[in-house]
Amino acid sequence: MSKTSFPSKAGVLIVGAGPAGSIAAYELARLGIDVTIIDKAKFPRGKTCAGGVNIRTLHLLPFDLSSIVEEVITGISFTQNLEEPFLRRYPEPLTVTVRRDIFDHFLVQQAQQAGAHFFDGTQFLSLLEKNESVQVETSYGTFLARFVLGADGSNSAAAFILPLRRKRGPIQKGRCLLLGGAAGLINPFTGEGLYSAIRSAQIAARVLAQTLKDEGQSLPAYQEAVDRELMPHLECSRLFREIFNLRPSFFHQKIARSDRWWNAMAQVLRGEKTFLDVKNKLGFLGTLLLQFAK
Ligand SMILES: Cc1cc2nc3c(=O)[nH]c(=O)nc-3n(C[C@H](O)[C@H](O)[C@H](O)COP(=O)(O)OP(=O)(O)OC[C@H]3O[C@@H](n4cnc5c(N)ncnc54)[C@H](O)[C@@H]3O)c2cc1C
């Protein structure tokens, strides 16, 4: 990219072209909103990730992924301290896997086709909020945007949060929103973050489009929606991780011997059920445990 081709203004600037950034850009561009994404890496770029896209996430994506799916996973091998191995299979796919360099490149290309501008090899450095806009310093120069989305992953430069977001800390401030990993939206039990990255991007795009239309102050609706829709599930996952860590051997045995336990786990992995459903099944005890885990 030459310096002259780098724009100096946009309606929305998105920092980070992972799944959160690309999906937000795709949704905004489809609504005719002027949107630019920057990423410090040159694309396609690798990303440390198991590449598991669960069934719930597949349904959330507005594209068909079949051309880039590597494997369809229908079973899991379990061990405890590399001992007592066993294999469990499920009649339906538990998850599909993708290579993140290919998947992320595919998503950003969809955003570009929808009309988003993309500049890779461009690093976010800092931002300063002004009256009606945000001034962003990048490795390619200064950029003025009406709104900024921080989608730069779990080591976000704009953020203060490490996975999982603790105590529902702020993910919206002024004209800036944090999405996906940058907002600490990670499932602490499974390590899965793609669903929350994509869903938070979709929520952000909807709220931003409304804000641009109304010229109003509706950005707090983003955090409210994330708190309502995503956080209860993620907080419950943390609770179950804590319970699991108390006695992993007990769960190891249960999953080996009980079809009921294995089926419940498979449904959680597929995304058909969440730990919130499991907590709700526990009734008052579940609510009490969750209060301790928060
Ligand atoms: C070991 C491991 C395994 C995982 N396995 C799975 C799995 O199987 N399934 C699953 O659902 N989740 C998994 N996750 C979680 C998943 O990788 C994340 O939740 C997901 O990538 C978050 O997406 P994102 O778009 O928010 O951020 P990211 O995918 O992290 O993208 C952030 C982007 O921002 C860019 N960026 C960063 N800083 C700057 C800057 N200063 N300027 C410009 N650009 C910047 C980066 O280059 C990157 O492209 C795993 C995570 C780890 C660590």
The ligand as a Gaussian input file, in Angstrom:
#p B3LYP/6-31G(d) Opt

LIG

0 1
 C       -4.456000     -21.544000      21.700000
 C       -5.842000     -21.013000      21.353000
 C       -6.758000     -21.875000      20.756000
 C       -8.050000     -21.402000      20.429000
 N       -8.933000     -22.248000      19.823000
 C      -10.177000     -21.829000      19.526000
 C      -11.109000     -22.679000      18.852000
 O      -10.805000     -23.809000      18.502000
 N      -12.349000     -22.195000      18.604000
 C      -12.726000     -20.933000      18.959000
 O      -13.895000     -20.552000      18.744000
 N      -11.850000     -20.083000      19.571000
 C      -10.587000     -20.494000      19.847000
 N       -9.688000     -19.633000      20.422000
 C      -10.113000     -18.243000      20.700000
 C      -10.118000     -17.441000      19.382000
 O       -8.864000     -17.557000      18.748000
 C      -10.431000     -15.959000      19.670000
 O      -11.537000     -15.881000      20.531000
 C      -10.747000     -15.204000      18.386000
 O       -9.663000     -15.220000      17.496000
 C      -11.102000     -13.751000      18.720000
 O      -11.343000     -13.095000      17.495000
 P      -11.103000     -11.521000      17.386000
 O      -11.509000     -11.130000      16.018000
 O      -11.736000     -10.838000      18.531000
 O       -9.524000     -11.298000      17.568000
 P       -8.287000     -11.957000      16.791000
 O       -8.691000     -13.124000      16.007000
 O       -7.222000     -12.119000      17.838000
 O       -7.849000     -10.818000      15.766000
 C       -7.271000      -9.617000      16.215000
 C       -6.577000      -8.945000      15.030000
 O       -6.148000      -7.644000      15.465000
 C       -4.858000      -7.387000      14.911000
 N       -4.193000      -6.417000      15.770000
 C       -3.755000      -6.595000      17.032000
 N       -3.195000      -5.453000      17.494000
 C       -3.282000      -4.537000      16.480000
 C       -2.875000      -3.171000      16.352000
 N       -2.247000      -2.522000      17.336000
 N       -3.119000      -2.540000      15.176000
 C       -3.745000      -3.193000      14.152000
 N       -4.146000      -4.488000      14.234000
 C       -3.931000      -5.142000      15.379000
 C       -4.171000      -8.763000      14.897000
 O       -3.139000      -8.789000      13.934000
 C       -5.340000      -9.690000      14.527000
 O       -5.439000      -9.894000      13.140000
 C       -8.407000     -20.064000      20.736000
 C       -7.467000     -19.200000      21.330000
 C       -6.197000     -19.664000      21.631000
 C       -5.199000     -18.710000      22.250000

